[in-house]
Amino acid sequence: MSVRIRLKKFGRKHRPFYRLCAMDVRSPRNGRVLEELGYYDPLVPDTDARAVLNGERIKYWLGVGALPTPKAGVLIKKYGSNGTHAAEQKTALEKLAQDRKLKSVPAPKGYVAPVEAVADAQ
């Protein structure tokens, strides 16, 4: 069996999302996968935070003879375990996590806080 590391497309119209997968060559683009190796979200604002890959499993599949497609090869080269952008990716992912943590959800319109919560805030 010939194995390729390629992108599997998810999402909807004008909102793409991809998973990096090890797949049999004969399976269709969105067909059955052998293993999922990471994901790529092209709509994340910070370029270095777009791809998150499992470097150990990618190294395994490359070691047993799997060939990456050209697009998957670029992602592996940049964001794999020894990638050229690995340090930038780490800082970008930490910044993204921090931003998500700080972002608070506003209260719904007409919401009145319980009396205990108001007393605790003072």
Disulfide bonds with the S-S distance in Angstrom:
none
